[in-house]
Amino acid sequence: MSASMKLEGFADLDRELQRLGKATTQKASLRRASKKALQPMAEIARGLAPRGVDGELAPSITVSTKLTKRQKGQHRKMFRNDKAAVEMFMGPGPDPAAWNQEFGNRNHLAQPYMRPAWDQDHKAMLDRLKAELWADIQKTLARAERRAARQAARG
């Protein structure tokens, strides 16, 4: 299964991002914007998640830069040489039953909640990401200008 998307306006964002200077500042801006843009999709997934006996699946759906140890190993194999990437993950916690809920198994029919959340919100999420990133870049540039002005006034 494959999906394709067309992104517009992100080249302009990349140019503005370069104005931030240090790679750590750029990555921090991308992380903040990504987290804000993904939160509504996580809410949709929480709403679609099946409610089991313990009801632990929905609250475990989070947006973070962290993965479980097993997920890190799998991810490292896929993206071994990509050190410059900024990544944000959205999904359920470490409970392996979450995978069975989404895809099913021979004893349990699939009850998808992540894919429908993606299908419902991915276009809006990209629009939010663009808006959040623009806003964060502008705020970061304004902070840097204020800092430079304070330092110039002192020295």
C-alpha positions in Angstrom: 0.0 0.0 0.0 1.4 3.4 -0.9 0.2 7.0 -0.6 1.3 10.1 -2.3 1.0 13.8 -1.3 1.8 17.1 -2.9 3.2 19.7 -0.5 3.0 23.3 -1.5 4.6 26.3 0.3 7.2 24.2 2.2 10.1 25.4 0.0 9.3 29.0 1.3 9.2 27.6 4.8 12.6 25.9 4.3 14.1 29.2 3.2 12.7 31.0 6.3 13.9 28.1 8.5 17.5 28.7 7.2 17.3 32.2 8.5 17.2 30.8 12.1 20.8 29.9 11.7 21.9 27.0 14.0 20.6 23.6 13.2 19.5 23.1 16.9 17.3 26.1 16.6 15.8 24.9 13.3 15.1 21.5 14.8 13.5 22.9 17.9 11.2 25.0 15.8 10.2 22.1 13.6 9.5 19.9 16.7 7.3 22.5 18.3 5.3 23.1 15.2 5.0 19.3 14.4 3.8 18.6 17.9 1.1 21.3 17.8 0.0 20.2 14.3 -0.3 16.5 15.2 -2.3 17.0 18.5 -5.8 17.3 16.7 -5.0 14.1 14.8 -4.1 12.3 18.0 -7.5 13.5 19.5 -9.3 12.0 16.5 -7.4 8.7 16.9 -8.3 8.7 20.7 -11.9 9.2 19.7 -11.8 6.3 17.2 -9.9 3.9 19.4 -11.9 0.9 20.5 -12.9 0.9 24.2 -11.8 -2.4 25.7 -12.4 -3.7 29.2 -9.5 -1.7 30.6 -10.0 1.3 28.4 -6.2 2.0 28.2 -5.7 2.3 24.5 -7.2 5.7 23.8 -5.3 7.5 26.6 -2.0 5.9 25.5 -2.2 7.7 22.1 0.4 10.5 22.3 2.5 12.8 20.2 6.2 12.6 21.0 9.8 12.3 19.7 10.3 9.1 21.7 9.8 5.5 20.7 9.9 2.3 22.7 13.1 0.3 22.6 11.7 -2.1 20.1 10.3 0.7 17.9 13.7 2.5 18.0 15.5 -0.7 16.7 13.0 -1.0 13.8 13.2 2.6 13.0 17.0 2.7 13.1 17.0 -0.1 10.5 14.8 1.9 8.2 16.5 5.3 8.6 20.1 4.3 9.4 21.8 7.2 7.6 19.4 10.0 8.2 20.9 12.0 11.1 19.6 15.4 10.1 15.9 14.4 10.2 13.4 15.9 12.6 10.8 13.4 13.6 7.7 13.5 15.6 5.6 10.3 16.2 1.9 10.0 17.0 0.5 6.7 18.1 -0.4 4.4 21.0 1.9 3.5 23.8 4.0 0.3 24.0 1.2 -2.1 24.5 1.5 -4.7 21.6 -2.3 -5.2 21.7 -2.6 -1.8 20.0 -1.2 -3.3 16.8 -3.8 -6.1 17.0 -6.6 -3.6 17.5 -5.5 -1.7 14.3 -4.8 -4.6 12.0 -6.4 -7.6 13.7 -5.2 -11.2 13.8 -6.6 -14.6 13.3 -8.5 -14.4 16.6 -9.6 -10.7 16.4 -11.0 -8.6 13.7 -9.3 -5.3 12.9 -10.7 -2.3 14.6 -8.7 0.5 12.8 -8.4 3.8 14.5 -5.0 5.2 13.4 -5.5 4.9 9.6 -9.0 6.5 9.7 -7.6 9.3 11.8 -4.9 9.9 9.2 -7.4 9.6 6.3 -9.7 12.1 8.0 -7.1 14.7 9.1 -3.9 14.5 7.1 -4.6 17.4 4.7 -5.7 19.6 7.6 -2.7 18.5 9.6 -0.3 19.6 6.8 -2.1 23.0 6.7 -1.7 23.3 10.5 1.9 22.3 10.2 2.5 25.0 7.6 0.8 27.6 9.7 2.4 26.5 13.0 5.9 26.5 11.4 5.4 30.0 9.9 4.3 31.3 13.3 7.1 29.6 15.2 9.8 30.8 12.8 8.5 34.4 13.1 8.5 34.2 16.9 12.0 32.7 17.0 13.3 35.4 14.6 11.7 38.1 16.7 13.3 36.6 19.9 16.7 36.6 18.2 16.3 40.2 17.1 15.3 41.3 20.6 18.3 39.4 22.1 20.7 41.0 19.5 19.2 44.5 20.3 19.7 43.9 24.1 23.3 42.8 23.5 24.0 45.7 21.3 22.6 48.1 23.9 24.9 46.6 26.6 28.1 46.5 24.6 
